[in-house]
Amino acid sequence: MTTSIDAHVRLDTNPTHPSAVTAALTGSQARIALMALEAADWAVLADNALVLARIDRASASSDVADVLSPVVDVS
């Protein structure tokens, strides 16, 4: 029998940065999904909100700050 956990991940694209994906985590065991996403190089935006961004230009440091601004409504 497979045991399930109470963790849900809602993925979405960033409306202003199409190469960025956001993840909103919910559930009483969301920390399990959070640890897995962090291990896969997702960046934490806020409590239970993460982003994975792909920046293809060498001079993209200002883009990273824009992408990492809170864009996920986790209410």
Backbone as XML, in Angstrom:
<?xml version="1.0"?>
<chain id="A" units="angstrom">
  <residue number="1" name="MET">
    <atom name="N" x="0.836" y="-1.181" z="0.000"/>
    <atom name="CA" x="0.000" y="0.000" z="0.000"/>
    <atom name="C" x="0.877" y="1.240" z="0.000"/>
  </residue>
  <residue number="2" name="THR">
    <atom name="N" x="0.570" y="2.195" z="-0.855"/>
    <atom name="CA" x="1.309" y="3.437" z="-0.954"/>
    <atom name="C" x="0.725" y="4.462" z="0.010"/>
  </residue>
  <residue number="3" name="THR">
    <atom name="N" x="1.589" y="5.083" z="0.787"/>
    <atom name="CA" x="1.156" y="6.125" z="1.710"/>
    <atom name="C" x="1.244" y="7.469" z="1.008"/>
  </residue>
  <residue number="4" name="SER">
    <atom name="N" x="0.220" y="8.278" z="1.136"/>
    <atom name="CA" x="0.237" y="9.605" z="0.515"/>
    <atom name="C" x="0.557" y="10.656" z="1.571"/>
  </residue>
  <residue number="5" name="ILE">
    <atom name="N" x="1.020" y="11.809" z="1.117"/>
    <atom name="CA" x="1.292" y="12.925" z="2.012"/>
    <atom name="C" x="0.363" y="14.073" z="1.660"/>
  </residue>
  <residue number="6" name="ASP">
    <atom name="N" x="0.172" y="14.975" z="2.601"/>
    <atom name="CA" x="-0.671" y="16.150" z="2.377"/>
    <atom name="C" x="0.203" y="17.306" z="1.910"/>
  </residue>
  <residue number="7" name="ALA">
    <atom name="N" x="0.616" y="17.243" z="0.642"/>
    <atom name="CA" x="1.419" y="18.298" z="0.025"/>
    <atom name="C" x="0.944" y="18.457" z="-1.411"/>
  </residue>
  <residue number="8" name="HIS">
    <atom name="N" x="0.647" y="19.691" z="-1.777"/>
    <atom name="CA" x="0.154" y="19.984" z="-3.126"/>
    <atom name="C" x="1.016" y="21.080" z="-3.736"/>
  </residue>
  <residue number="9" name="VAL">
    <atom name="N" x="1.362" y="20.918" z="-5.010"/>
    <atom name="CA" x="2.190" y="21.884" z="-5.721"/>
    <atom name="C" x="1.404" y="22.390" z="-6.920"/>
  </residue>
  <residue number="10" name="ARG">
    <atom name="N" x="1.201" y="23.713" z="-6.974"/>
    <atom name="CA" x="0.527" y="24.336" z="-8.119"/>
    <atom name="C" x="1.594" y="25.067" z="-8.927"/>
  </residue>
  <residue number="11" name="LEU">
    <atom name="N" x="1.825" y="24.612" z="-10.163"/>
    <atom name="CA" x="2.818" y="25.211" z="-11.047"/>
    <atom name="C" x="2.157" y="26.205" z="-11.984"/>
  </residue>
  <residue number="12" name="ASP">
    <atom name="N" x="2.882" y="27.281" z="-12.294"/>
    <atom name="CA" x="2.372" y="28.297" z="-13.210"/>
    <atom name="C" x="3.562" y="28.990" z="-13.853"/>
  </residue>
  <residue number="13" name="THR">
    <atom name="N" x="3.341" y="29.616" z="-14.985"/>
    <atom name="CA" x="4.393" y="30.418" z="-15.606"/>
    <atom name="C" x="4.308" y="31.833" z="-15.060"/>
  </residue>
  <residue number="14" name="ASN">
    <atom name="N" x="5.452" y="32.500" z="-15.048"/>
    <atom name="CA" x="5.503" y="33.887" z="-14.630"/>
    <atom name="C" x="4.960" y="34.729" z="-15.774"/>
  </residue>
  <residue number="15" name="PRO">
    <atom name="N" x="3.973" y="35.603" z="-15.518"/>
    <atom name="CA" x="3.354" y="36.356" z="-16.614"/>
    <atom name="C" x="4.290" y="37.320" z="-17.327"/>
  </residue>
  <residue number="16" name="THR">
    <atom name="N" x="5.341" y="37.799" z="-16.651"/>
    <atom name="CA" x="6.260" y="38.741" z="-17.298"/>
    <atom name="C" x="7.580" y="38.102" z="-17.711"/>
  </residue>
  <residue number="17" name="HIS">
    <atom name="N" x="7.831" y="36.886" z="-17.270"/>
    <atom name="CA" x="9.064" y="36.169" z="-17.618"/>
    <atom name="C" x="8.696" y="34.747" z="-18.023"/>
  </residue>
  <residue number="18" name="PRO">
    <atom name="N" x="8.400" y="34.520" z="-19.304"/>
    <atom name="CA" x="7.910" y="33.208" z="-19.731"/>
    <atom name="C" x="8.887" y="32.058" z="-19.509"/>
  </residue>
  <residue number="19" name="SER">
    <atom name="N" x="10.153" y="32.352" z="-19.248"/>
    <atom name="CA" x="11.098" y="31.265" z="-18.996"/>
    <atom name="C" x="11.167" y="30.902" z="-17.511"/>
  </residue>
  <residue number="20" name="ALA">
    <atom name="N" x="10.326" y="31.528" z="-16.687"/>
    <atom name="CA" x="10.308" y="31.233" z="-15.252"/>
    <atom name="C" x="9.028" y="30.492" z="-14.894"/>
  </residue>
  <residue number="21" name="VAL">
    <atom name="N" x="9.162" y="29.519" z="-14.018"/>
    <atom name="CA" x="8.024" y="28.742" z="-13.537"/>
    <atom name="C" x="7.921" y="28.964" z="-12.031"/>
  </residue>
  <residue number="22" name="THR">
    <atom name="N" x="6.709" y="29.218" z="-11.550"/>
    <atom name="CA" x="6.500" y="29.397" z="-10.120"/>
    <atom name="C" x="5.789" y="28.177" z="-9.553"/>
  </residue>
  <residue number="23" name="ALA">
    <atom name="N" x="6.006" y="27.935" z="-8.277"/>
    <atom name="CA" x="5.358" y="26.827" z="-7.582"/>
    <atom name="C" x="4.762" y="27.350" z="-6.285"/>
  </residue>
  <residue number="24" name="ALA">
    <atom name="N" x="3.481" y="27.116" z="-6.085"/>
    <atom name="CA" x="2.797" y="27.465" z="-4.838"/>
    <atom name="C" x="2.505" y="26.166" z="-4.105"/>
  </residue>
  <residue number="25" name="LEU">
    <atom name="N" x="2.943" y="26.073" z="-2.859"/>
    <atom name="CA" x="2.820" y="24.844" z="-2.083"/>
    <atom name="C" x="1.736" y="24.988" z="-1.021"/>
  </residue>
  <residue number="26" name="THR">
    <atom name="N" x="0.913" y="23.973" z="-0.893"/>
    <atom name="CA" x="-0.120" y="23.948" z="0.137"/>
    <atom name="C" x="-0.146" y="22.566" z="0.780"/>
  </residue>
  <residue number="27" name="GLY">
    <atom name="N" x="-0.824" y="22.487" z="1.892"/>
    <atom name="CA" x="-0.959" y="21.216" z="2.600"/>
    <atom name="C" x="-0.141" y="21.205" z="3.876"/>
  </residue>
  <residue number="28" name="SER">
    <atom name="N" x="-0.551" y="20.372" z="4.822"/>
    <atom name="CA" x="0.121" y="20.324" z="6.117"/>
    <atom name="C" x="1.540" y="19.777" z="6.030"/>
  </residue>
  <residue number="29" name="GLN">
    <atom name="N" x="1.883" y="19.087" z="4.950"/>
    <atom name="CA" x="3.229" y="18.548" z="4.762"/>
    <atom name="C" x="3.927" y="19.187" z="3.560"/>
  </residue>
  <residue number="30" name="ALA">
    <atom name="N" x="3.604" y="20.448" z="3.289"/>
    <atom name="CA" x="4.194" y="21.163" z="2.150"/>
    <atom name="C" x="5.713" y="21.241" z="2.261"/>
  </residue>
  <residue number="31" name="ARG">
    <atom name="N" x="6.258" y="21.177" z="3.477"/>
    <atom name="CA" x="7.708" y="21.261" z="3.655"/>
    <atom name="C" x="8.431" y="20.127" z="2.922"/>
  </residue>
  <residue number="32" name="ILE">
    <atom name="N" x="7.768" y="18.990" z="2.743"/>
    <atom name="CA" x="8.386" y="17.873" z="2.018"/>
    <atom name="C" x="8.577" y="18.247" z="0.550"/>
  </residue>
  <residue number="33" name="ALA">
    <atom name="N" x="7.553" y="18.834" z="-0.052"/>
    <atom name="CA" x="7.673" y="19.291" z="-1.438"/>
    <atom name="C" x="8.673" y="20.441" z="-1.533"/>
  </residue>
  <residue number="34" name="LEU">
    <atom name="N" x="8.687" y="21.317" z="-0.542"/>
    <atom name="CA" x="9.625" y="22.439" z="-0.510"/>
    <atom name="C" x="11.068" y="21.932" z="-0.531"/>
  </residue>
  <residue number="35" name="MET">
    <atom name="N" x="11.375" y="20.951" z="0.298"/>
    <atom name="CA" x="12.737" y="20.403" z="0.338"/>
    <atom name="C" x="13.109" y="19.756" z="-0.991"/>
  </residue>
  <residue number="36" name="ALA">
    <atom name="N" x="12.175" y="19.071" z="-1.615"/>
    <atom name="CA" x="12.460" y="18.428" z="-2.903"/>
    <atom name="C" x="12.722" y="19.471" z="-3.983"/>
  </residue>
  <residue number="37" name="LEU">
    <atom name="N" x="11.923" y="20.537" z="-4.021"/>
    <atom name="CA" x="12.119" y="21.579" z="-5.029"/>
    <atom name="C" x="13.418" y="22.350" z="-4.782"/>
  </residue>
  <residue number="38" name="GLU">
    <atom name="N" x="13.715" y="22.649" z="-3.521"/>
    <atom name="CA" x="14.981" y="23.326" z="-3.219"/>
    <atom name="C" x="16.170" y="22.462" z="-3.645"/>
  </residue>
  <residue number="39" name="ALA">
    <atom name="N" x="16.088" y="21.169" z="-3.469"/>
    <atom name="CA" x="17.163" y="20.267" z="-3.881"/>
    <atom name="C" x="17.341" y="20.263" z="-5.403"/>
  </residue>
  <residue number="40" name="ALA">
    <atom name="N" x="16.282" y="20.625" z="-6.118"/>
    <atom name="CA" x="16.330" y="20.688" z="-7.580"/>
    <atom name="C" x="16.601" y="22.114" z="-8.069"/>
  </residue>
  <residue number="41" name="ASP">
    <atom name="N" x="17.178" y="22.949" z="-7.198"/>
    <atom name="CA" x="17.602" y="24.322" z="-7.523"/>
    <atom name="C" x="16.486" y="25.329" z="-7.718"/>
  </residue>
  <residue number="42" name="TRP">
    <atom name="N" x="15.317" y="25.085" z="-7.152"/>
    <atom name="CA" x="14.274" y="26.105" z="-7.133"/>
    <atom name="C" x="14.647" y="27.122" z="-6.062"/>
  </residue>
  <residue number="43" name="ALA">
    <atom name="N" x="14.319" y="28.408" z="-6.283"/>
    <atom name="CA" x="14.604" y="29.477" z="-5.322"/>
    <atom name="C" x="13.343" y="29.809" z="-4.538"/>
  </residue>
  <residue number="44" name="VAL">
    <atom name="N" x="13.493" y="29.992" z="-3.240"/>
    <atom name="CA" x="12.352" y="30.335" z="-2.386"/>
    <atom name="C" x="12.044" y="31.816" z="-2.532"/>
  </residue>
  <residue number="45" name="LEU">
    <atom name="N" x="10.771" y="32.140" z="-2.831"/>
    <atom name="CA" x="10.312" y="33.524" z="-2.929"/>
    <atom name="C" x="9.748" y="34.005" z="-1.605"/>
  </residue>
  <residue number="46" name="ALA">
    <atom name="N" x="8.954" y="33.172" z="-0.987"/>
    <atom name="CA" x="8.261" y="33.485" z="0.261"/>
    <atom name="C" x="7.849" y="32.152" z="0.865"/>
  </residue>
  <residue number="47" name="ASP">
    <atom name="N" x="7.148" y="32.201" z="2.000"/>
    <atom name="CA" x="6.658" y="30.956" z="2.585"/>
    <atom name="C" x="5.825" y="30.199" z="1.561"/>
  </residue>
  <residue number="48" name="ASN">
    <atom name="N" x="6.229" y="28.981" z="1.266"/>
    <atom name="CA" x="5.503" y="28.092" z="0.348"/>
    <atom name="C" x="5.366" y="28.634" z="-1.071"/>
  </residue>
  <residue number="49" name="ALA">
    <atom name="N" x="6.310" y="29.450" z="-1.503"/>
    <atom name="CA" x="6.330" y="29.943" z="-2.884"/>
    <atom name="C" x="7.765" y="29.878" z="-3.399"/>
  </residue>
  <residue number="50" name="LEU">
    <atom name="N" x="7.945" y="29.249" z="-4.568"/>
    <atom name="CA" x="9.276" y="29.092" z="-5.160"/>
    <atom name="C" x="9.240" y="29.462" z="-6.629"/>
  </residue>
  <residue number="51" name="VAL">
    <atom name="N" x="10.429" y="29.658" z="-7.213"/>
    <atom name="CA" x="10.537" y="29.957" z="-8.636"/>
    <atom name="C" x="11.732" y="29.196" z="-9.207"/>
  </residue>
  <residue number="52" name="LEU">
    <atom name="N" x="11.583" y="28.754" z="-10.447"/>
    <atom name="CA" x="12.679" y="28.174" z="-11.211"/>
    <atom name="C" x="12.785" y="29.012" z="-12.466"/>
  </residue>
  <residue number="53" name="ALA">
    <atom name="N" x="13.923" y="29.661" z="-12.646"/>
    <atom name="CA" x="14.082" y="30.576" z="-13.779"/>
    <atom name="C" x="15.204" y="30.099" z="-14.678"/>
  </residue>
  <residue number="54" name="ARG">
    <atom name="N" x="14.986" y="30.259" z="-15.961"/>
    <atom name="CA" x="16.023" y="29.947" z="-16.950"/>
    <atom name="C" x="16.398" y="31.260" z="-17.618"/>
  </residue>
  <residue number="55" name="ILE">
    <atom name="N" x="17.614" y="31.698" z="-17.398"/>
    <atom name="CA" x="18.116" y="32.939" z="-17.976"/>
    <atom name="C" x="19.184" y="32.544" z="-18.993"/>
  </residue>
  <residue number="56" name="ASP">
    <atom name="N" x="18.957" y="32.901" z="-20.248"/>
    <atom name="CA" x="19.853" y="32.461" z="-21.318"/>
    <atom name="C" x="20.925" y="33.485" z="-21.695"/>
  </residue>
  <residue number="57" name="ARG">
    <atom name="N" x="20.869" y="34.689" z="-21.141"/>
    <atom name="CA" x="21.847" y="35.712" z="-21.497"/>
    <atom name="C" x="22.936" y="35.791" z="-20.433"/>
  </residue>
  <residue number="58" name="ALA">
    <atom name="N" x="24.152" y="36.151" z="-20.855"/>
    <atom name="CA" x="25.267" y="36.250" z="-19.913"/>
    <atom name="C" x="25.085" y="37.421" z="-18.949"/>
  </residue>
  <residue number="59" name="SER">
    <atom name="N" x="24.494" y="38.519" z="-19.386"/>
    <atom name="CA" x="24.325" y="39.702" z="-18.532"/>
    <atom name="C" x="22.890" y="39.774" z="-18.025"/>
  </residue>
  <residue number="60" name="ALA">
    <atom name="N" x="22.496" y="38.801" z="-17.270"/>
    <atom name="CA" x="21.095" y="38.695" z="-16.866"/>
    <atom name="C" x="20.875" y="38.944" z="-15.380"/>
  </residue>
  <residue number="61" name="SER">
    <atom name="N" x="21.821" y="39.554" z="-14.671"/>
    <atom name="CA" x="21.669" y="39.710" z="-13.225"/>
    <atom name="C" x="20.456" y="40.543" z="-12.860"/>
  </residue>
  <residue number="62" name="SER">
    <atom name="N" x="20.125" y="41.589" z="-13.637"/>
    <atom name="CA" x="18.932" y="42.387" z="-13.325"/>
    <atom name="C" x="17.662" y="41.589" z="-13.600"/>
  </residue>
  <residue number="63" name="ASP">
    <atom name="N" x="17.685" y="40.714" z="-14.589"/>
    <atom name="CA" x="16.527" y="39.866" z="-14.872"/>
    <atom name="C" x="16.246" y="38.915" z="-13.721"/>
  </residue>
  <residue number="64" name="VAL">
    <atom name="N" x="17.294" y="38.410" z="-13.090"/>
    <atom name="CA" x="17.112" y="37.481" z="-11.985"/>
    <atom name="C" x="16.353" y="38.154" z="-10.850"/>
  </residue>
  <residue number="65" name="ALA">
    <atom name="N" x="16.699" y="39.382" z="-10.523"/>
    <atom name="CA" x="15.996" y="40.108" z="-9.459"/>
    <atom name="C" x="14.527" y="40.293" z="-9.818"/>
  </residue>
  <residue number="66" name="ASP">
    <atom name="N" x="14.233" y="40.597" z="-11.076"/>
    <atom name="CA" x="12.841" y="40.759" z="-11.510"/>
    <atom name="C" x="12.067" y="39.453" z="-11.383"/>
  </residue>
  <residue number="67" name="VAL">
    <atom name="N" x="12.663" y="38.368" z="-11.796"/>
    <atom name="CA" x="11.993" y="37.069" z="-11.759"/>
    <atom name="C" x="11.750" y="36.637" z="-10.321"/>
  </residue>
  <residue number="68" name="LEU">
    <atom name="N" x="12.693" y="36.924" z="-9.438"/>
    <atom name="CA" x="12.569" y="36.475" z="-8.065"/>
    <atom name="C" x="11.660" y="37.335" z="-7.208"/>
  </residue>
  <residue number="69" name="SER">
    <atom name="N" x="11.110" y="38.410" z="-7.758"/>
    <atom name="CA" x="10.159" y="39.189" z="-6.980"/>
    <atom name="C" x="8.895" y="38.347" z="-6.773"/>
  </residue>
  <residue number="70" name="PRO">
    <atom name="N" x="8.215" y="38.519" z="-5.636"/>
    <atom name="CA" x="7.034" y="37.675" z="-5.359"/>
    <atom name="C" x="5.965" y="37.804" z="-6.446"/>
  </residue>
  <residue number="71" name="VAL">
    <atom name="N" x="5.684" y="36.690" z="-7.080"/>
    <atom name="CA" x="4.689" y="36.678" z="-8.160"/>
    <atom name="C" x="3.609" y="35.633" z="-7.924"/>
  </residue>
  <residue number="72" name="VAL">
    <atom name="N" x="3.685" y="34.957" z="-6.809"/>
    <atom name="CA" x="2.752" y="33.860" z="-6.546"/>
    <atom name="C" x="1.830" y="34.243" z="-5.405"/>
  </residue>
  <residue number="73" name="ASP">
    <atom name="N" x="0.547" y="34.151" z="-5.613"/>
    <atom name="CA" x="-0.433" y="34.371" z="-4.554"/>
    <atom name="C" x="-0.668" y="33.034" z="-3.883"/>
  </residue>
  <residue number="74" name="VAL">
    <atom name="N" x="-0.219" y="32.890" z="-2.650"/>
    <atom name="CA" x="-0.350" y="31.617" z="-1.966"/>
    <atom name="C" x="-1.467" y="31.657" z="-0.917"/>
  </residue>
  <residue number="75" name="SER">
    <atom name="N" x="-2.384" y="32.588" z="-1.067"/>
    <atom name="CA" x="-3.481" y="32.676" z="-0.092"/>
    <atom name="C" x="-4.523" y="31.615" z="-0.343"/>
  </residue>
</chain>
